Amino acid sequence: MVQYIRARLDASFAALSDATRRGVLEQLGRADASITDLAEKFHMTLTGMKKHVGVLEQAGLVTTQKVGRVRTCKLGLRRLEEEAAWIESYRQLWDARFDELDKVVEELKRKEKVDGRKKG
């Protein structure tokens, strides 16, 4: 199970690492689009856009359906809950570390203030 989740996270983050693919997801969040429409919008060849859509499709973030000669893309059924949970766990870890660092800095400032009074 852990390997499966790790593989999904790897696929998702790899797909999301590219600005064009993130843009495609934003576009599909507004409306379904053909690969041709997406290629035109992003000033790219059909072959290039097909590759981007393929990466998103492998990650489960996009689905495509071919009707006649047109391949229409839409957001996949998969949501990014696992990815959001992974990011949140690290956000909490860093928040805790920064909170501890804040305590150290405040203690050092307090000691510096007390030491300054003793010298004066």
N, C-alpha and C positions, 0 to 999 in steps of 0.2 A: 504494500500500500504506500509506504513512504517513497519507494522508488518511482511509483506511478505519479505521485504528487510532485516529486522533484522533476520528473520528465515534463510534466505539464507546465510547471513554473519555468523551466528552461525554455520551452517552446514559446510560452507567452512573452517572457521578457526578451527573448531574441526577436520576436515579431514586433514588440513595442519599441525596440531599440532604434528603429529607423523612423526618421521624421515623416517620410512619405507614407509609410504604413500607418502611423498615428493619424496623419491627415486623411487617409482613406477611411479609417474608423470614424473619424469626426464627420466626414461627408456621409457615410452610410448611416450614421446616427440621425441625420436629417431626412434622408430618403434613400431608397434602393437605387442602384445605378448599374449601368452596363459597364463592362470592362472598357469599352470604347469611350464612354463618357468620362470614366475615371482617368483614362490615359490622356484625353484632351485637357481635362481640368488640371492635371499635374504636369502637362507639357512633356509627355513621355511616350515612348513607343508602345504599341500593343504588347509586344513581347516582354518589355520591362514591367509593364503593369501586371501582366499575367503572372510573372514571377513573384511580385509583391503580394498579389491576391493569393497565390499558392501558399506562401509562408503564413499569411493570416488564416487561411483555410486549415492548414495543418495544425495550427494552434487552437482551432475551434472557435476563432473569433469572427470568422466570416463564413457564410455558405454561398454557394453559387448554384445556379440552375440554368441549363441551356434550353432555350425555346427557339427552335429554328436555328438561325445563325447568330442569335444574340445570347450572350452569357450574362445573366443578371446577378449582381452581388447584393447580399444583404447581411446585416449583422447576424452572427451566429447565436445559437441558443446559450452558449457558454458565457457566463458572466465572470467577472474578475474577482470573485470573493476570496479565493485562495491566495491570489496575488496581493490583494488588499490586506488580508490577515498577516501575510508574511512581512509586508512593509510595516504594518502597525506594530508587530512584535519588535522590530528593530527601532522604530520610533520611540517606543516605550523604554527600551534599553538605553538609548541615547539620552532621553529625557531624564532618566534616573541618574545617569553619569553626570550630566550637566548640573542637576540639582546638587549632587555631592560636591562637584567642583565649586558651585556657588557658596556652599557652606564653608569650604576651605578658604576661599577668598575672603568671605566675611569675617572669619576667625582671624585671618592674617591682618585684615584692616583694623579689627578691634585691638589686637595685640600691638600693632604699630601705633595706634592712638594712645594706648596706655603707656607704652614705652616712651613716647614723645612727651607725655606729661611728667614722667619720672625725671627726665633729663632737664626739664625746664625749671 
